Amino acid sequence: EGGRNQATGETSCFNRLLSGRPVPAVAARPGTGHGGWRLRPGPGGLAPEPAPSAAVAAPVREAWKRPFDLCVVALAGLPLLPFWILLAAVIALAIRLESPGPALYRQPRLGRGGRAFVMFKFRTMAHGAERDTGPVWAARHDARATRVGRVLRRWRLDELPQVANVVRGEMSIVGPRPERPELAARIEREVPGFAERLRVRPGIAGLAQARGAGHRNPARKLRLDLAYIDAMGPWLDARLIARCVLLVLGRRARAAPRRTGPGPAAPDPGHVTGNPATSDGEPCRT
């Protein structure tokens, strides 16, 4: 009886997290180490400073995460390995032919426990685009993006190199998107507790991205990320992966809704209301 009630509760939680319904503030669950964090300058840069009740998520709660990630990479990558190698080579060549500079972009991000790591992406902007502006978030219609870069962003192909971060254990397939140290410090000043997201490994995709919460609404992004951390499990990760894939594949249909007659096009009922931009300006992106 207790097992059925727990399963029903988890299913209800998953459906609420994946739906468009509001997610309430996450209540601390015994043993989860839910507590407050703050970013403080340290010898190696910015580091999270936990409150007495805060802790990195218990290892036993994340014991399934690493095997799950490696299984997903193996199942999705190994059978089509020649295709992925060819695709990466074509993307790299297209980037180099359009603009000078490296095809692969390396950027510092904050990982689990506030440890910095180098995240890989295919370059989508002109080389040195932030030389004059400094660290800024990418926008939906970013003038700095190259033509090849816009195509890569549309189909999320610029995120493919992050599979290497997953294999290296720096990232997970699903989790809160990693922030740049400079931008994370800025958000933490506006939304105290934002560094609580550092209790788990960051991910390529996440609940906040699937629900369209981005840097323009960091409080909502934090609420969704903490909701994911509190409820994370293999089944939720599998559903979030499927959700993000469907979002990417369905973007063209949402971008060009059908018209039934003269006048303005009807709004798409499946489109996320508000501003769906994330820290890279699109759903299921960083």
One Martini backbone bead per residue (centre of mass of N, CA, C, O) as a GRO file, in nm:
protein
  286
    1GLU     BB    1   0.060   0.061  -0.023
    2GLY     BB    2   0.301   0.252   0.015
    3GLY     BB    3   0.420   0.208  -0.272
    4ARG     BB    4   0.176   0.315  -0.431
    5ASN     BB    5   0.172   0.599  -0.309
    6GLN     BB    6   0.457   0.678  -0.398
    7ALA     BB    7   0.419   0.636  -0.702
    8THR     BB    8   0.185   0.836  -0.732
    9GLY     BB    9   0.342   1.083  -0.628
   10GLU     BB   10   0.568   1.076  -0.844
   11THR     BB   11   0.387   1.101  -1.094
   12SER     BB   12   0.262   1.372  -1.013
   13CYS     BB   13   0.531   1.523  -1.000
   14PHE     BB   14   0.619   1.481  -1.292
   15ASN     BB   15   0.371   1.610  -1.429
   16ARG     BB   16   0.414   1.889  -1.301
   17LEU     BB   17   0.702   1.945  -1.405
   18LEU     BB   18   0.624   1.899  -1.724
   19SER     BB   19   0.423   2.098  -1.708
   20GLY     BB   20   0.262   2.427  -1.700
   21ARG     BB   21   0.250   2.424  -1.408
   22PRO     BB   22   0.302   2.532  -1.119
   23VAL     BB   23   0.587   2.548  -0.900
   24PRO     BB   24   0.656   2.510  -0.598
   25ALA     BB   25   0.822   2.542  -0.340
   26VAL     BB   26   1.074   2.363  -0.203
   27ALA     BB   27   1.075   2.124   0.025
   28ALA     BB   28   1.231   1.985   0.269
   29ARG     BB   29   1.396   1.676   0.276
   30PRO     BB   30   1.500   1.433   0.448
   31GLY     BB   31   1.847   1.411   0.349
   32THR     BB   32   1.897   1.638   0.113
   33GLY     BB   33   2.034   1.920   0.200
   34HIS     BB   34   1.852   2.162   0.210
   35GLY     BB   35   1.994   2.486   0.131
   36GLY     BB   36   2.198   2.757   0.153
   37TRP     BB   37   2.369   2.971  -0.085
   38ARG     BB   38   2.689   3.139  -0.156
   39LEU     BB   39   2.888   3.359  -0.330
   40ARG     BB   40   3.247   3.352  -0.292
   41PRO     BB   41   3.548   3.460  -0.275
   42GLY     BB   42   3.841   3.281  -0.377
   43PRO     BB   43   4.141   3.150  -0.465
   44GLY     BB   44   3.983   3.013  -0.740
   45GLY     BB   45   3.741   3.203  -0.698
   46LEU     BB   46   3.435   3.120  -0.709
   47ALA     BB   47   3.240   3.014  -0.415
   48PRO     BB   48   3.044   2.819  -0.230
   49GLU     BB   49   2.847   2.906   0.067
   50PRO     BB   50   2.724   2.727   0.313
   51ALA     BB   51   2.491   2.655   0.509
   52PRO     BB   52   2.452   2.453   0.776
   53SER     BB   53   2.215   2.281   0.604
   54ALA     BB   54   2.402   2.253   0.369
   55ALA     BB   55   2.451   2.029   0.079
   56VAL     BB   56   2.549   1.802  -0.106
   57ALA     BB   57   2.411   1.575  -0.257
   58ALA     BB   58   2.360   1.273  -0.183
   59PRO     BB   59   2.523   1.011  -0.319
   60VAL     BB   60   2.283   0.806  -0.311
   61ARG     BB   61   2.095   0.990  -0.497
   62GLU     BB   62   2.337   0.973  -0.741
   63ALA     BB   63   2.416   0.674  -0.817
   64TRP     BB   64   2.250   0.655  -1.099
   65LYS     BB   65   2.359   0.888  -1.288
   66ARG     BB   66   2.618   0.787  -1.425
   67PRO     BB   67   2.510   0.524  -1.556
   68PHE     BB   68   2.287   0.666  -1.714
   69ASP     BB   69   2.461   0.851  -1.889
   70LEU     BB   70   2.637   0.626  -2.022
   71CYS     BB   71   2.399   0.475  -2.149
   72VAL     BB   72   2.295   0.703  -2.329
   73VAL     BB   73   2.555   0.746  -2.487
   74ALA     BB   74   2.578   0.455  -2.594
   75LEU     BB   75   2.293   0.425  -2.731
   76ALA     BB   76   2.320   0.702  -2.907
   77GLY     BB   77   2.631   0.668  -3.022
   78LEU     BB   78   2.749   0.389  -3.114
   79PRO     BB   79   2.556   0.302  -3.355
   80LEU     BB   80   2.624   0.623  -3.480
   81LEU     BB   81   2.926   0.707  -3.491
   82PRO     BB   82   2.988   0.781  -3.791
   83PHE     BB   83   2.776   1.005  -3.805
   84TRP     BB   84   2.885   1.190  -3.575
   85ILE     BB   85   3.162   1.235  -3.701
   86LEU     BB   86   3.064   1.359  -3.965
   87LEU     BB   87   2.900   1.591  -3.843
   88ALA     BB   88   3.134   1.726  -3.690
   89ALA     BB   89   3.309   1.779  -3.943
   90VAL     BB   90   3.105   1.956  -4.096
   91ILE     BB   91   3.071   2.174  -3.882
   92ALA     BB   92   3.367   2.258  -3.858
   93LEU     BB   93   3.402   2.339  -4.155
   94ALA     BB   94   3.178   2.555  -4.169
   95ILE     BB   95   3.295   2.741  -3.954
   96ARG     BB   96   3.577   2.791  -4.089
   97LEU     BB   97   3.468   2.903  -4.367
   98GLU     BB   98   3.312   3.159  -4.250
   99SER     BB   99   3.520   3.187  -3.996
  100PRO     BB  100   3.757   3.272  -3.803
  101GLY     BB  101   3.868   3.020  -3.605
  102PRO     BB  102   3.761   2.806  -3.394
  103ALA     BB  103   3.521   2.550  -3.369
  104LEU     BB  104   3.588   2.530  -3.070
  105TYR     BB  105   3.437   2.614  -2.759
  106ARG     BB  106   3.574   2.749  -2.456
  107GLN     BB  107   3.411   2.753  -2.124
  108PRO     BB  108   3.360   2.866  -1.822
  109ARG     BB  109   3.211   2.673  -1.553
  110LEU     BB  110   2.984   2.575  -1.308
  111GLY     BB  111   2.987   2.313  -1.094
  112ARG     BB  112   2.996   2.096  -0.868
  113GLY     BB  113   3.050   2.280  -0.582
  114GLY     BB  114   3.184   2.526  -0.770
  115ARG     BB  115   3.348   2.393  -0.983
  116ALA     BB  116   3.549   2.455  -1.236
  117PHE     BB  117   3.497   2.423  -1.595
  118VAL     BB  118   3.524   2.310  -1.930
  119MET     BB  119   3.313   2.396  -2.185
  120PHE     BB  120   3.173   2.260  -2.479
  121LYS     BB  121   3.147   2.413  -2.811
  122PHE     BB  122   3.021   2.530  -3.084
  123ARG     BB  123   3.083   2.790  -3.274
  124THR     BB  124   2.843   3.084  -3.326
  125MET     BB  125   3.052   3.314  -3.326
  126ALA     BB  126   3.256   3.542  -3.353
  127HIS     BB  127   3.569   3.583  -3.298
  128GLY     BB  128   3.570   3.785  -3.019
  129ALA     BB  129   3.273   3.903  -2.945
  130GLU     BB  130   3.352   3.987  -2.621
  131ARG     BB  131   3.576   4.204  -2.622
  132ASP     BB  132   3.371   4.463  -2.579
  133THR     BB  133   3.131   4.343  -2.378
  134GLY     BB  134   3.166   4.095  -2.245
  135PRO     BB  135   2.979   3.916  -2.043
  136VAL     BB  136   2.696   3.774  -2.214
  137TRP     BB  137   2.397   3.699  -2.318
  138ALA     BB  138   2.231   3.525  -2.532
  139ALA     BB  139   2.015   3.583  -2.795
  140ARG     BB  140   1.773   3.509  -3.009
  141HIS     BB  141   1.878   3.772  -3.195
  142ASP     BB  142   2.198   3.748  -3.252
  143ALA     BB  143   2.430   3.950  -3.413
  144ARG     BB  144   2.693   3.762  -3.350
  145ALA     BB  145   2.587   3.550  -3.522
  146THR     BB  146   2.624   3.325  -3.746
  147ARG     BB  147   2.489   3.143  -3.989
  148VAL     BB  148   2.578   2.873  -3.877
  149GLY     BB  149   2.507   2.936  -3.581
  150ARG     BB  150   2.198   2.958  -3.619
  151VAL     BB  151   2.158   2.666  -3.703
  152LEU     BB  152   2.279   2.532  -3.454
  153ARG     BB  153   2.082   2.661  -3.249
  154ARG     BB  154   1.813   2.561  -3.365
  155TRP     BB  155   1.930   2.240  -3.330
  156ARG     BB  156   2.153   2.215  -3.091
  157LEU     BB  157   2.447   2.140  -3.214
  158ASP     BB  158   2.642   2.308  -3.023
  159GLU     BB  159   2.609   2.082  -2.777
  160LEU     BB  160   2.756   1.814  -2.854
  161PRO     BB  161   3.044   1.842  -2.703
  162GLN     BB  162   2.916   1.782  -2.408
  163VAL     BB  163   2.959   1.479  -2.406
  164ALA     BB  164   3.248   1.501  -2.299
  165ASN     BB  165   3.163   1.611  -2.019
  166VAL     BB  166   3.007   1.358  -1.941
  167VAL     BB  167   3.237   1.149  -1.964
  168ARG     BB  168   3.421   1.321  -1.751
  169GLY     BB  169   3.204   1.413  -1.510
  170GLU     BB  170   3.102   1.731  -1.531
  171MET     BB  171   2.834   1.620  -1.653
  172SER     BB  172   2.497   1.585  -1.742
  173ILE     BB  173   2.225   1.532  -1.920
  174VAL     BB  174   2.063   1.613  -1.657
  175GLY     BB  175   2.026   1.956  -1.546
  176PRO     BB  176   2.146   2.228  -1.449
  177ARG     BB  177   2.260   2.486  -1.599
  178PRO     BB  178   2.559   2.619  -1.658
  179GLU     BB  179   2.735   2.886  -1.533
  180ARG     BB  180   2.898   3.164  -1.542
  181PRO     BB  181   3.072   3.313  -1.303
  182GLU     BB  182   2.995   3.610  -1.365
  183LEU     BB  183   2.682   3.558  -1.394
  184ALA     BB  184   2.631   3.416  -1.124
  185ALA     BB  185   2.702   3.658  -0.944
  186ARG     BB  186   2.478   3.840  -1.053
  187ILE     BB  187   2.237   3.659  -0.977
  188GLU     BB  188   2.295   3.629  -0.670
  189ARG     BB  189   2.231   3.929  -0.609
  190GLU     BB  190   1.923   3.901  -0.706
  191VAL     BB  191   1.918   3.572  -0.617
  192PRO     BB  192   1.919   3.435  -0.342
  193GLY     BB  193   2.029   3.091  -0.378
  194PHE     BB  194   2.129   3.012  -0.670
  195ALA     BB  195   2.371   2.814  -0.570
  196GLU     BB  196   2.200   2.554  -0.511
  197ARG     BB  197   2.250   2.422  -0.797
  198LEU     BB  198   2.549   2.308  -0.702
  199ARG     BB  199   2.465   2.016  -0.579
  200VAL     BB  200   2.486   1.936  -0.881
  201ARG     BB  201   2.522   1.842  -1.179
  202PRO     BB  202   2.524   1.961  -1.468
  203GLY     BB  203   2.341   2.008  -1.780
  204ILE     BB  204   2.225   1.994  -2.103
  205ALA     BB  205   1.949   1.944  -1.972
  206GLY     BB  206   1.630   2.080  -1.833
  207LEU     BB  207   1.356   2.185  -1.667
  208ALA     BB  208   1.383   2.490  -1.722
  209GLN     BB  209   1.402   2.451  -2.032
  210ALA     BB  210   1.136   2.287  -2.076
  211ARG     BB  211   0.977   2.550  -1.931
  212GLY     BB  212   1.117   2.836  -2.023
  213ALA     BB  213   1.351   2.914  -1.820
  214GLY     BB  214   1.555   3.205  -1.768
  215HIS     BB  215   1.754   3.488  -1.723
  216ARG     BB  216   1.483   3.673  -1.703
  217ASN     BB  217   1.396   3.434  -1.468
  218PRO     BB  218   1.572   3.327  -1.207
  219ALA     BB  219   1.361   3.244  -0.994
  220ARG     BB  220   1.221   3.028  -1.168
  221LYS     BB  221   1.469   2.865  -1.233
  222LEU     BB  222   1.535   2.788  -0.942
  223ARG     BB  223   1.269   2.646  -0.875
  224LEU     BB  224   1.298   2.423  -1.094
  225ASP     BB  225   1.576   2.312  -1.016
  226LEU     BB  226   1.493   2.231  -0.725
  227ALA     BB  227   1.268   2.042  -0.811
  228TYR     BB  228   1.452   1.846  -0.957
  229ILE     BB  229   1.646   1.773  -0.727
  230ASP     BB  230   1.414   1.657  -0.541
  231ALA     BB  231   1.298   1.447  -0.797
  232MET     BB  232   1.519   1.292  -0.904
  233GLY     BB  233   1.533   1.047  -1.177
  234PRO     BB  234   1.529   0.830  -1.432
  235TRP     BB  235   1.239   0.892  -1.533
  236LEU     BB  236   1.263   1.199  -1.545
  237ASP     BB  237   1.505   1.212  -1.736
  238ALA     BB  238   1.373   1.064  -1.974
  239ARG     BB  239   1.142   1.274  -2.012
  240LEU     BB  240   1.323   1.525  -2.056
  241ILE     BB  241   1.466   1.429  -2.305
  242ALA     BB  242   1.211   1.394  -2.478
  243ARG     BB  243   1.108   1.685  -2.448
  244CYS     BB  244   1.353   1.830  -2.582
  245VAL     BB  245   1.341   1.687  -2.853
  246LEU     BB  246   1.052   1.782  -2.925
  247LEU     BB  247   1.111   2.084  -2.912
  248VAL     BB  248   1.317   2.091  -3.140
  249LEU     BB  249   1.141   1.946  -3.366
  250GLY     BB  250   0.886   2.166  -3.316
  251ARG     BB  251   0.979   2.463  -3.395
  252ARG     BB  252   0.876   2.507  -3.687
  253ALA     BB  253   0.575   2.484  -3.623
  254ARG     BB  254   0.574   2.725  -3.416
  255ALA     BB  255   0.704   2.946  -3.609
  256ALA     BB  256   0.469   2.838  -3.841
  257PRO     BB  257   0.164   2.887  -3.832
  258ARG     BB  258  -0.129   2.823  -3.946
  259ARG     BB  259  -0.352   2.941  -4.195
  260THR     BB  260  -0.718   3.001  -4.254
  261GLY     BB  261  -0.681   3.310  -4.333
  262PRO     BB  262  -0.719   3.615  -4.308
  263GLY     BB  263  -0.490   3.752  -4.116
  264PRO     BB  264  -0.372   3.676  -3.835
  265ALA     BB  265  -0.215   3.450  -3.672
  266ALA     BB  266  -0.260   3.204  -3.470
  267PRO     BB  267  -0.189   3.099  -3.179
  268ASP     BB  268   0.002   2.869  -3.025
  269PRO     BB  269  -0.098   2.650  -2.775
  270GLY     BB  270   0.210   2.526  -2.723
  271HIS     BB  271   0.323   2.786  -2.649
  272VAL     BB  272   0.523   2.963  -2.459
  273THR     BB  273   0.476   3.193  -2.245
  274GLY     BB  274   0.641   3.461  -2.276
  275ASN     BB  275   0.989   3.427  -2.205
  276PRO     BB  276   1.185   3.147  -2.333
  277ALA     BB  277   1.453   3.234  -2.254
  278THR     BB  278   1.773   3.160  -2.203
  279SER     BB  279   2.115   3.195  -2.163
  280ASP     BB  280   2.085   3.144  -2.500
  281GLY     BB  281   1.764   3.210  -2.589
  282GLU     BB  282   1.651   2.904  -2.554
  283PRO     BB  283   1.513   2.625  -2.543
  284CYS     BB  284   1.728   2.387  -2.436
  285ARG     BB  285   1.950   2.584  -2.322
  286THR     BB  286   2.239   2.796  -2.220
   0.00000   0.00000   0.00000
